[in-house]
Amino acid sequence: MAKSKKKKKNNDAPLEGEALIKEACRRIRAAKGLWDAHRNAACRGEREKALALYNQLTPAQKDKIPQQLRIWLRYRSEKYFGPHQTAPGTHGRSLKGRSPKS
């Protein structure tokens, strides 16, 4: 039996133009979907990738991204994932009011 070979996408070439806009929108939507599913760690990673693509866009290209996605990426996600928030993996919970373990 012959094994079937899957075709790999060529991700080595940098995106530009409409492809860059389309990929940025896709990443933002993916991050937004993860956020809605309460998968914050996965959302954080996807948001960082989306933000990196978004920052490569020119002001004219940024206008082509739907306003709802731009608002979520810049405002909403910064509010919850900004540097003022507790880093992942560290527990910011207070031990106040809890009895010590014996």
N, C-alpha and C positions, 0 to 999 in steps of 0.2 A: 504494500500500500504506500502511496505517495503522500507525504505530509503536505497539507495546504499551507501556503505562506501568506501571512497577512501583510498587506501593504502598509508601510509606516509613513506617517506624515513627515514632511521635511520641516522641522521646527527650527532649523539652523538659520534660515533667512530672516532678517529683521522685518517686522511688519511695517507697512507704510500706507498712507492714504486711506481709502475706504476700508481696507482689510484691518488696519489699526483701529479705526473707529468701531467697526463691527466686533472685533475681539474685546475691546474695552467695554462695550455694552454687554457682551455675553458674560464677561467676568463680573461686572457689577450686578447683573441679574442673578448670577450664581451665588454671589455673596449675600445678596438680599434674600434669596431663597433659603440659604443656610441660616440666616438670621431669623427668618420666620419659623424655621424648624427648631430653633433654640440650640443650634450646634455652633456655639460661639467660638470654639477653638478652630474649627474648620472655616468658619466665616472670617476670622481674623486673617488667616493665610490667604484666602481668596480675595479679601479686601485689599491686602497689601499688593497682590499681583495686579488687581484692577487699578489701584492708585498709581502704580508704576507706569502702566500703559497710559492712563489718563494724563499723567504729567509729561508724556512725550508729545501730546497733541498740541497743535497750534490753537490760538483763541478761536479761529474760524472753525476748526474741526470740533472743538469743544461745544460749539453752538449746535452741532449736528446731533449730539447725544441728547436724548429726551431729558427734559427738565426734571422729571420725577427721579431719574437715575442720578443725575448730577447732585440734586439736593440730598439724596440718601447717602451718596458717597462722601460728600464734603461735610455736611452738617451732622446728620444722624449718626453716621458711623464714627465720626470724630468725637462726638459727645460720649459714646460708649467705649470706644477703643483708643482714645487719646492718651497721651503720656501721663496725664493726671490720674489715670485709672490703675488699679492694682494689676501687676503683671501676671500672666498666666502661670499657674503652678504654685503660686504663693497664696496662702490663705489670709485674707484681710479680715477675718472674723475676730472679733474681740472675745476674750475669755471672761469678760465681766459677767458676774451673776452666775457663773457655773461653779459647781462644787469640784474641788480637785479630786482626781482619781486616787484611790487607795491602793 
